[in-house]
Amino acid sequence: MPAKSLLLSRNDLDFLLHDWLNVEALTARTRFTDHSRESFDDIIDLCHDIAEAHFATHNKKNDTREPELVDGQVRLNPEVKDALDKVVAAGLLAATADSAIGGLQLPCVIQSACSAWFSAANTATWGYAFLTMANANLLLAHGSAEQIDRFVRPMFDGRFHGTMCLSEPEAGSSLADITTRAEPRAEGTYRIFGTKMWISAGDHELGQNIVHLVLARIPGAPAGVKGLSLFLVPKYLVGSDGTIGERNDVVLGGLNHKMGQRGITNTLLNFGEGKHLPLGEAGAVGELVGAPNRGLAVMFHMMNEARIGVGASATALGYTGYLKSLDYARTRLQGRLPTDKEPSSPQVPLIAHADVRRMLLAQKSYVEGALGLTLYAAKLIDDQRTAETDEERDRLGLLLDVLTPIVKSWPSQWCLHANDLAIQIHGGYGYTREYDVEQHYRDNRLNPIHEGTHGIQAIDLLGRKTAIADGAGLRALESLLQNSVNRARAVGGEAAHLAGQLGAALTRLADVTRRLHAEPDLTTRLANASIYLEATGHIVLAWIWLEQFLAASVREDDLGGGKRAAARYFYRYELPKTGPWLEVLATVDRTTLDMSPNWF
């Protein structure tokens, strides 16, 4: 096991993976029979080592030396490529892919644990790898065999990189208003014309090619999202034999300068502006992925992976900030306890003060709870992939669907708050660049925004995920939580007390959800969707903490004591917040709707 780290707690990872989720049991399933607990632990150790030695070492440099556009090319800190080359050499870009394509065929839950090290160490550099993996995974699921050979294999080899191109300058998150068009050509390709905005990793020189996945409209397509198709548009054309050809008509329009995550390029891309003439004609050459007008459904494969990944990244950034503030609180001497009125007595460490311990305990409950949530969601993907019956696969899919907005948004909100508390514990020093915690806050501030804002996730949860299949997803979630409540009640003692609180909150949530779904006016029903997301998220995290409390019940070491204390904190300080939130929701309140824009 590696030495104690300020990125993540390996002890906590082991507890969550082995004591709680029992990931070793996955090795009994056909897909994972080549693995063992030892192989899981070895690859997590390797990721820790690479993250510490090659990612964390240039995190601050990424922040202070943003990518530059020099003579038409993007110039990056060279340490970015060095770090990514180490990831490629370890085979990690194909971590979950089938062995037939060169993958390690690891469970998603192990890959998620591995990714957490990199996100905590340097989320910007890791972003290049993450987007490439998500792009490749989409093509594995929806691309043709030829597209997999020509594009996925080079991505796994680290020669090609990947992006996702959805937003446009005038459309933003409103994908129904996308105007990028795709004109068909006789040979079966398309010419893409339009502008895409906020494209992470949109241009760089880290490899030989960049594979853009672009949403666009074929002429005559239906209006709105039902008329969107998905296209594979490489920076350089690729022949049928895999050889790299001429430059495609994809042009970098500019670099965006961000508050955080500055080490990964964020770009405006122009498709088809005519600067390059591939095959003698203006227009970016693109290949259709999936069926026409099914682009958004196909793209959701990558978007959902990205949403879970965003929650995991937010968790990792919150976690490393927590550990660094904990280390600071243990070593920084300041003040004396209220009972000590003697000015000549020695100062005490910050952690001796009750309010500092409150802030540390809050962070611990957020980040360790969020890590449990993201790992659980990743294991759901494994369970769904290896389910023995279609019925079980569908049930797990519905559960994952209803959890995905929570997995994306809850860590993005509350692990960001953990970063805020980490700064507060550092005091004035936390507000300076001398310490890491202010960068972690800035890096994490993006996560409630991209891959679907907090409000969009809220509308998705209340408006779609809890309603589809006549509420089957919500019933699956209720059943999951209720089973834990029943187990804890059977244990008795403090576990039963916590179970009673969670059971009451779950019953109230179910009642309020039915009340909201009964509201005939859609605008009124969704007006307070963000409050619904936050209430549901807190109840789900209370379930995570009940599960951790039960898993830690046999442990009498510091980890077990810490888990029980964090669970108590969450139930006494956080779960009660859901009461007022649910009360507002139960009244189907219209305060925000009744506020005239003219009154602001």
QUIDA-V557934 format. One record per pair of residues at least 24 apart in sequence whose ideal C-beta (glycine too) atoms are under 6 Angstrom apart, sorted by sequence separation. I is the first residue (numbers start at 1). J is the second residue. If there is no record, write none. Layout:
i & j
I & J
I & J
This chain:
i & j
192 & 216
251 & 275
209 & 234
210 & 235
419 & 444
481 & 506
545 & 570
209 & 235
377 & 403
135 & 162
209 & 236
249 & 276
329 & 356
55 & 83
169 & 197
416 & 444
54 & 83
132 & 161
168 & 197
247 & 276
249 & 278
132 & 162
167 & 197
248 & 278
377 & 407
509 & 539
131 & 162
165 & 196
167 & 198
54 & 86
131 & 163
246 & 278
542 & 575
165 & 199
182 & 216
249 & 283
250 & 284
326 & 360
373 & 407
505 & 539
181 & 216
249 & 284
412 & 447
413 & 448
50 & 86
163 & 199
180 & 216
181 & 217
182 & 218
208 & 244
248 & 284
412 & 448
178 & 215
248 & 285
163 & 201
163 & 202
539 & 578
93 & 133
502 & 542
538 & 578
190 & 231
192 & 233
237 & 278
322 & 363
370 & 411
83 & 125
87 & 129
2 & 45
535 & 578
502 & 546
80 & 125
84 & 129
161 & 206
322 & 367
370 & 415
409 & 454
2 & 48
161 & 207
535 & 581
160 & 207
165 & 212
466 & 513
535 & 582
159 & 207
176 & 224
319 & 367
366 & 414
367 & 415
409 & 457
498 & 546
159 & 208
160 & 209
161 & 210
162 & 211
163 & 212
164 & 213
165 & 214
166 & 215
176 & 225
182 & 231
203 & 252
318 & 367
366 & 415
408 & 457
175 & 225
531 & 581
160 & 211
233 & 284
367 & 418
366 & 418
405 & 457
233 & 286
532 & 585
102 & 156
531 & 585
231 & 286
232 & 287
315 & 370
363 & 418
405 & 460
315 & 371
405 & 461
232 & 289
528 & 585
363 & 421
488 & 546
230 & 289
315 & 374
484 & 543
151 & 211
230 & 290
204 & 265
62 & 124
94 & 156
312 & 374
359 & 421
481 & 543
484 & 546
55 & 118
59 & 122
93 & 156
201 & 264
229 & 292
311 & 374
402 & 465
463 & 526
484 & 547
200 & 264
201 & 265
203 & 267
229 & 293
401 & 465
56 & 121
202 & 267
230 & 295
527 & 592
51 & 117
55 & 121
200 & 266
227 & 293
229 & 295
359 & 425
527 & 593
47 & 114
51 & 118
55 & 122
202 & 269
228 & 295
459 & 526
462 & 529
199 & 267
228 & 296
230 & 298
44 & 113
48 & 117
230 & 299
308 & 377
356 & 425
519 & 588
40 & 110
44 & 114
47 & 117
51 & 121
55 & 125
88 & 158
131 & 201
199 & 269
459 & 529
462 & 532
501 & 571
512 & 582
197 & 268
225 & 296
402 & 473
458 & 529
515 & 586
221 & 293
401 & 473
458 & 530
461 & 533
127 & 200
128 & 201
196 & 269
498 & 571
505 & 578
512 & 585
218 & 292
398 & 472
508 & 582
512 & 586
32 & 107
195 & 270
398 & 473
402 & 477
455 & 530
458 & 533
135 & 211
194 & 271
399 & 476
135 & 213
398 & 476
192 & 271
193 & 272
192 & 272
215 & 295
26 & 107
395 & 476
23 & 109
150 & 238
193 & 283
150 & 242
191 & 283
192 & 284
192 & 286
189 & 285
190 & 286
311 & 407
315 & 411
322 & 418
329 & 425
307 & 404
311 & 408
314 & 411
318 & 415
325 & 422
189 & 287
310 & 408
314 & 412
321 & 419
328 & 426
308 & 407
13 & 113
304 & 404
311 & 411
315 & 415
318 & 418
325 & 425
307 & 408
314 & 415
318 & 419
321 & 422
8 & 116
8 & 120
324 & 436
7 & 120
324 & 437
7 & 121
321 & 437
321 & 440
317 & 440
409 & 533
81 & 206
317 & 443
317 & 444
410 & 537
76 & 204
74 & 203
74 & 204
314 & 444
406 & 537
73 & 205
314 & 447
406 & 540
124 & 261
127 & 264
310 & 447
125 & 263
164 & 302
124 & 263
124 & 264
310 & 451
307 & 451
306 & 451
143 & 289
142 & 289
142 & 290
142 & 298
141 & 301
138 & 301
138 & 302
134 & 302
134 & 305
373 & 544
134 & 306
369 & 541
372 & 544
369 & 544
369 & 545
130 & 309
260 & 442
261 & 443
259 & 442
260 & 443
260 & 445
261 & 446
69 & 255
260 & 446
123 & 313
74 & 265
119 & 313
66 & 262
120 & 316
119 & 316
67 & 265
63 & 262
112 & 312
116 & 316
120 & 320
62 & 263
365 & 566
364 & 566
365 & 569
365 & 570
361 & 569
112 & 375
109 & 375
112 & 378
109 & 378
108 & 378
109 & 379
108 & 381
109 & 382
108 & 382
107 & 382
173 & 456
8 & 319
7 & 320
6 & 323
6 & 324
123 & 443
31 & 386
12 & 368
16 & 372
29 & 386
21 & 379
16 & 375
63 & 439
20 & 551
19 & 551
11 & 559
